[in-house]
Amino acid sequence: MRGDGGQGVCVRPAACGDLEAVRALLRAASLPDDGLEEQFPGGYAVAEGEGGALVGAAGVEVYAGDGLLRSVAVAAALRGTGLGKALAADRKDWARRERLRSLYLLTSTAADFFARLGFSRIARDDVPAPVRASREFVSVCPVSATVMRWRTAPDG
């Protein structure tokens, strides 16, 4: 899949050997990497640029039929090119193929971005218990983070 805004970038499923590069991308974007290895590479995708360098990542962690979208990160030089949108769309397609009911996310900085991608703000208490029990909800993201949901099908 190409989702690069013309930048010669290919989005592909993540592999075990991508873990440290993804961790570096997250740190460079000031995003948490706590617990990253727990479900990696599973529902993760990476964007590979020319020369094989990883320039983006996004992941879905699965909890009892629902997903937690996390780690959507794009290298600084490629922000604003549509790569973040392409990575999120790739993970939404993956969630549909996996027959997940909904994707949830927590964000402190990108609520408007995710709203443009079809995510809606919801109350923290409206998130299913298995997702709320994830490390991301329990200890990684602040309670003040915005909680959002995207349903894989209109009926839910």
C-alpha angles and dihedrals in degrees: 000000000000118000105154115118086242095306099124093252126147123202112215139161112281120252129209090255090061095066099097094043090051090048089053091049091052093049091048089053092047091244123140119260096185110134093005092133094053095083101011128159093009107096096005129117129190134202113228120201131201110303092027098277114148109240101169145017142184132176143193119206113201123225118176098319098324130088136225112213109212143152099038099168135158127190111258094246091058101043112123094028097102094258094120089051091049092050092049091047090050091053091046089054089048091051090053092050090049089050094236114169098221144349119230129192142179121217137171096183113020109052092122091051092052092044088059087055093056101268118137128208114249137173117270089238090060091066114099114258096246091057092044088054091058119112089246092061098035103047116349106062123048120251087243092064117116113252118214138180136201119190117218090216130024092246092051 
